[in-house]
C-alpha cells in the first residue's frame, strides 16, 4: 500500500471535469485506488464517489493505492492534482 497527501490547488476543486480527468488517470493503473478526505474514503475510479466528497480548492486529500503499480499510480495522481488538473496530453 502506498499513500500520499496532497492539497487540491485549483479553486473549484474536484467538480465534474477535474474529477473526470482524475478518474481517467486512475483507470490507467491496475491498483485499487482510493481518495480520502477527513474520515471518508471513496473509490478513486468512481465519479459519484469523488463528487460525494465535495472537495473544494484548498482541501487536503489523501490518495491511497494498493497493487502492483501502486507507487506509480499515487505519484501520477498527485502530479495531476498539483498541476491544477491541467491535462498535458492536450
Helices and strands as residue ranges (DSSP letters): E 2-7, H 16-26, E 32-37, E 40-43, H 47-52, E 60-66, H 70-82
